[in-house]
Amino acid sequence: MDTIDQNLEQIRQRIRAAEQHFGRPAGSVSLLAVSKTRPTQDVLAAYHAGQRLFGESYVQEALEKIEALKEYSLEWHFIGPVQSNKTKHLATHFDWVHSVDRFKIAQRLNDQRPGNLTPLNICLQINVSGEASKAGAQPEAVPELARAIAELPRLRLRGLMAIPARHTEFATQRQPFHRLRVLQAQLIDAGLPLDTLSMGMTNDLEAAIAEGSTLVRVGAGIFGPRAATAP
Ligand SMILES: *Cc1c(COP(=O)(O)O)cnc(C)c1O
């Protein structure tokens, strides 16, 4: 039974409806399919349903899928916590890293990005208050961090990412996304050409799109519920 293509179509419809409802241009929100913990064959099913952007959180698991699917033109985004002893794999095998929250990690990714590849796309993960995880840079530290990272030639600083705490109420869901949008506007005012807000998941993508998300990261909504524990 293959429901991945039906799920994908439903998520695309939710994105289109939210774009329309909140006055966002059609096609201004991209869909990242979060395939962490899913087998390669699920990624392939999504690919055959037209999906091209995939997000992974665990390096070893991701490398296996990337290797198995190297004949396909997929774009790989790393969205999990970055350990400094894993940066070489990220710099070599990924197109994007969304979860950079300190300069040392950015510096390593810059130094390890192979010269034959285009600069690695980077989002800064921000700890907007009320976040479930402690990961992410503090908002006050972001202007200086962003300026420093923007100087690194093998990286391309694209925008900001956050993983807010789960809420069911729409107005509450919007608050951290709003803070992220305000922070992005400040950085743009300061001369950094950021074009990406990586925010919104299965349960809160409408709230994120209302606040200007350009990339929603959807796992369960496409691939079904995950097992409770990570591999
Ligand atoms: C797992 C994960 C997602 C996807 O969450 P769903 O609720 O399954 O849509 C999005 N972003 C990050 C950073 C994740 O770790």
PDBQT file of the ligand as one rigid body, heavy atoms in Angstrom, charges set to zero:
ROOT
HETATM    1  C1  LIG A 301      11.482  15.697  12.766  1.00  0.00    +0.000 C 
HETATM    2  C2  LIG A 301      11.629  17.122  12.392  1.00  0.00    +0.000 A 
HETATM    3  C3  LIG A 301      10.671  17.760  11.588  1.00  0.00    +0.000 A 
HETATM    4  C4  LIG A 301       9.409  17.092  11.099  1.00  0.00    +0.000 C 
HETATM    5  O1  LIG A 301       8.452  17.052  12.115  1.00  0.00    +0.000 OA
HETATM    6  P1  LIG A 301       6.977  16.440  11.824  1.00  0.00    +0.000 P 
HETATM    7  O2  LIG A 301       6.213  16.812  13.029  1.00  0.00    +0.000 OA
HETATM    8  O3  LIG A 301       7.173  14.973  11.638  1.00  0.00    +0.000 OA
HETATM    9  O4  LIG A 301       6.477  17.092  10.595  1.00  0.00    +0.000 OA
HETATM   10  C5  LIG A 301      10.912  19.076  11.230  1.00  0.00    +0.000 A 
HETATM   11  N1  LIG A 301      12.019  19.731  11.644  1.00  0.00    +0.000 NA
HETATM   12  C6  LIG A 301      12.948  19.154  12.417  1.00  0.00    +0.000 A 
HETATM   13  C7  LIG A 301      14.147  19.936  12.823  1.00  0.00    +0.000 C 
HETATM   14  C8  LIG A 301      12.789  17.838  12.821  1.00  0.00    +0.000 A 
HETATM   15  O5  LIG A 301      13.721  17.284  13.606  1.00  0.00    +0.000 OA
ENDROOT
TORSDOF 0
